[in-house]
Amino acid sequence: MLSMRLRLDDLQKPKWRSEGGRWINGQSWIEPANVSALVVEINDDRAPRVRIRAKEYKRGEADFVALTMEPGEARLSAGVSGTAPLYMTEKAGELHASWDLTLLRPHLRADRLVPRVVARTLTRQHRYTSETLFKGVYRLTERAAATLTPSGLSIHYPEPAEHVLEPRTLRPSVDPLAALDELLTDVIRQAPTATGCVGVELSGGADSANVALALKAARYPEVHSFGLLVGGSISKQQSKRRRALVEHCGFHDTATPAMQHPPFCPGGVRALRKPHDPAGAFYQEAFDVVREQAAARRCEVMFTGSGGDEVNAHHSRTQAELPTPHPVPWLGNRAVRALAEVNEHLAPIPVLPVPTLMAFGMHNPGFLRSGIWPVSPLAHPRIVRFMEQLPHEHKRSKALFRERIRQAGLPEWVAAPAEPENFLAVLEKGLRSYGLPVLDDMLKESILVDLGYVDGKALAQARRNADSVPVVPDLLCDVLALEVGLRSLM
């Protein structure tokens, strides 16, 4: 939510003034993201101690980033939601930080990567941690704090969050469907919007459908729905489900064929080598189009269905096991050695599900760049707590979510589609048409090969095989996206 350059020397005699959307003090500056859903509070009543807090403009529990400055020290802290994580680095008594990793570009170097983070990225063993791909650049994770002193930058993790370890037995008088309906609608009504013009990502699946139904009940003055049509054999059914939901809710809808904007496509962020997060989303090109459409319609907030899979997960938190990763044949020796460390330096158990927080870090900065605040109601702490207590039979196959769609009067093929949407056809199109030429270029000159993270010979073999196999291995997207992302920042 904030970008900044802080010099410890400037904190001795703070004289902050507002200028051009920034607060300036000497050579230091602080700038909030240009999003109407945020409010920034500054308190200098106890100068030289100065406090700045950027938060959602809403009642109830709000996401925030807080900064406390006093002579010789600056301290950053974050709330539980992790909507737009802050990235930080320190050099010679200066703190550089931003929710947009690309704004730290002068401090990012491809020859100073963190081996275990590279190995996690190449093998899809992603972990929630303060570490990033780049040495000396850190992520402010949920509830964490970072302190800058003359000794440098230090990160302080919180205690693990408390969770409901096992579902509870419902009392006979409890209607879980009514409880979910009331809770979800109340969470959506709290969204920070002044004009009431909001958007919703509507895929046609159960998660976004439940958000859409609550959004209808919340009665916002103007609601736009946006969706990516995934193409392939399942596209017609997806389009039919979306139309049913749009007509039921009365939204203004915009649908975009994702096949026209696959990974690595011409005109996209990767093909143009625009600076971007190397660990960003596979489908950034397509979602960038959705964000542009929402911004053109002046949506202040975008509601998403993120978190639905996680809150419906059927597992015991005391015995959860991570899936076995697929083997990656082109891993270089440096990455192979680093695999032994993939579970080191992890953040403690957060309030929200870990995969949800990690998805926020990949998707949400793009919304902020478009002037839109993303809201994921299914990942709200109250919803997470409610779903943790719910008996498994209500979560298995998203039973309660699907029943809520039925109770709204929508047909069974909307509530429980036989063939849910997925992006596999979009990924195949991107890799086959545009990714393989990137791979050809990578075989000639590659950051990852040169640094020993990727085996060039094995990668060349994968390239030779790609022309003859019916489906290009999707694991190639990891190495290609990482390579292109690193190049864009250099």
C-alpha positions, 0 to 999 in steps of 0.5 A, spaced: 500 500 500 505 504 501 512 505 497 518 509 500 525 511 501 527 512 508 533 515 510 535 514 518 538 521 518 532 524 516 528 521 522 532 526 526 528 532 525 522 530 522 518 535 518 514 532 513 510 535 508 505 533 503 507 534 495 505 531 489 501 525 492 507 524 497 510 526 504 517 528 503 522 530 509 529 531 506 531 526 501 526 521 504 519 520 501 513 516 502 507 515 497 501 511 498 498 507 492 493 511 488 487 507 490 481 510 492 479 505 497 485 506 501 485 512 507 492 514 509 493 517 517 499 521 519 500 522 526 506 527 528 503 529 535 509 526 539 514 528 534 520 526 533 516 520 533 511 520 527 506 514 525 503 513 518 498 508 517 495 506 510 488 502 511 482 500 507 477 505 508 471 501 511 468 499 518 470 492 521 477 489 520 481 492 515 487 490 512 493 495 513 500 497 513 503 501 519 510 505 519 513 508 525 519 513 525 523 516 530 530 518 531 535 512 529 529 507 527 523 505 522 518 500 524 513 497 519 508 492 520 502 489 517 495 486 518 492 479 517 490 480 510 496 480 506 492 484 500 498 487 497 505 485 500 510 490 501 517 488 499 523 491 502 531 492 502 536 496 505 542 499 503 547 504 507 542 506 512 536 507 507 530 503 506 527 502 500 520 499 500 514 498 495 508 493 494 510 493 487 517 489 486 518 492 480 519 499 483 525 496 487 528 494 480 535 498 481 536 494 487 535 487 484 540 483 481 540 476 477 547 474 480 544 475 487 538 470 487 536 466 493 538 458 491 532 455 495 527 460 492 529 459 485 528 451 487 521 452 490 519 456 483 522 451 478 519 445 482 512 449 484 514 448 491 512 455 493 512 457 500 510 463 504 516 466 507 519 473 508 524 471 502 524 473 495 528 471 489 533 476 490 538 476 496 537 482 501 530 483 498 524 481 503 517 480 503 513 483 509 508 477 511 502 478 514 502 480 522 510 481 521 514 487 522 521 489 519 525 494 523 531 499 520 536 501 525 543 503 524 545 496 524 541 494 518 534 491 516 531 485 521 525 481 520 520 479 526 515 474 525 509 473 529 506 467 533 503 462 529 495 464 528 490 460 532 486 455 528 480 450 529 483 444 529 477 439 528 470 441 525 465 442 530 458 438 531 452 443 529 446 444 534 440 442 531 437 449 530 443 451 526 442 452 519 449 453 516 446 455 509 443 461 512 449 463 516 454 463 510 449 467 506 448 472 512 456 472 513 458 473 506 453 478 505 455 482 511 463 481 509 461 484 502 457 490 504 464 492 508 468 493 502 471 500 501 467 504 496 465 511 495 461 511 489 458 504 489 461 502 482 464 495 483 467 489 479 466 482 480 471 476 477 465 471 475 468 465 472 462 460 472 465 456 478 462 455 485 466 460 488 465 466 484 458 464 484 457 465 491 461 471 491 456 474 486 450 472 489 452 475 496 454 481 491 447 481 489 444 481 496 448 487 498 445 492 493 451 496 490 449 501 485 453 499 479 456 492 479 460 490 473 462 482 472 468 480 468 470 473 466 476 470 462 473 464 457 478 459 457 476 456 450 477 449 448 471 444 449 469 446 456 468 454 453 461 453 451 458 450 458 462 455 462 459 461 457 452 458 459 453 458 466 456 465 466 450 468 462 445 464 467 449 468 473 449 475 470 442 475 468 440 472 475 444 478 478 443 483 473 450 485 472 453 489 466 458 483 463 464 483 459 467 476 457 474 476 454 476 470 450 483 468 454 485 464 448 487 471 445 491 473 451 495 466 453 502 466 456 507 469 452 503 472 447 505 478 443 503 485 446 503 482 453 507 484 459 512 478 457 513 479 450 514 486 451 519 485 456 516 490 461 518 489 468 514 485 472 515 480 478 518 473 475 514 469 480 508 472 478 502 469 475 502 464 469 496 468 466 498 475 467 497 477 460 489 475 460 488 478 467 491 484 465 486 485 460 481 484 465 484 489 470 484 494 464 477 493 463 475 494 470 479 500 470 476 503 464 469 502 467 471 506 473 470 500 478 473 502 485 473 495 488 474 488 484 471 482 488 474 475 487 473 468 488 480 467 491 480 462 497 474 458 496 478 452 494 482 453 501 476 454 506 473 448 503 479 443 504 478 437 507 484 435 512 486 436 519 491 441 520 494 437 525 496 432 520 496 436 513 501 433 508 504 437 502 503 433 495 509 430 492 512 435 487 513 432 480 520 431 478 523 437 473 528 433 469 532 440 467 534 442 474 541 444 474 546 442 480 545 449 484 537 448 484 538 440 486 542 442 492 538 447 494 532 443 494 534 440 501 532 447 504 526 449 501 522 448 508 527 453 511 526 460 514 518 459 513 513 464 516 509 461 521 502 459 520 498 465 518 490 467 519 488 466 512 490 460 508 497 460 505 495 458 498 491 464 498 496 469 501 501 467 496 496 468 490 494 475 493 502 476 492 502 474 485 495 477 482 493 483 487 499 488 485 496 488 478 490 491 481 493 496 485 497 498 478 490 499 475 487 503 481 483 498 483 482 495 490 482 487 490 477 484 495 476 476 496 470 475 501 471 468 501 478 469 505 476 474 510 478 472 517 470 471 519 469 466 513 475 462 514 473 461 522 466 459 520 469 454 515 474 451 519 468 449 524 463 447 519 463 439 519 466 436 513 460 434 509 458 441 508 465 442 505 466 436 501 466 437 494 464 444 496 457 442 498 454 448 502 457 453 496 453 448 491 447 448 495 447 456 496 447 456 488 441 451 488 437 455 493 438 461 489 434 458 484 439 457 479 439 450 475 443 444 477 448 445 471 450 451 474 451 449 481 455 442 480 457 442 473 460 436 470 466 439 467 468 445 471 473 450 467 480 450 467 486 454 463 489 448 461 488 449 453 490 456 454 497 454 457 498 449 451 496 455 446 501 460 450 507 454 450 506 451 443 505 458 440 509 463 443 513 459 449 517 455 445 520 461 441 522 463 448 525 457 449 529 457 443 532 464 445 533 461 452 538 455 449 542 461 446 543 465 452 540 464 459 541 467 466 538 461 469 543 456 465 549 460 466 548 461 474 547 453 474 539 453 476 537 449 469 541 444 466 542 446 458 542 440 455 536 437 459 532 443 457 535 442 449 532 435 450 525 438 452 525 443 446 526 437 441 521 433 444 516 438 445 514 438 437 512 431 437 508 430 444 501 432 444 501 437 450 507 441 451 509 439 459 506 445 463 512 445 467 516 449 462 512 455 463 515 455 470 522 456 467 520 460 461 516 465 466 522 465 471 527 467 465 523 472 462 521 475 468 529 476 471 531 479 464 525 484 464 528 487 471 535 487 469 
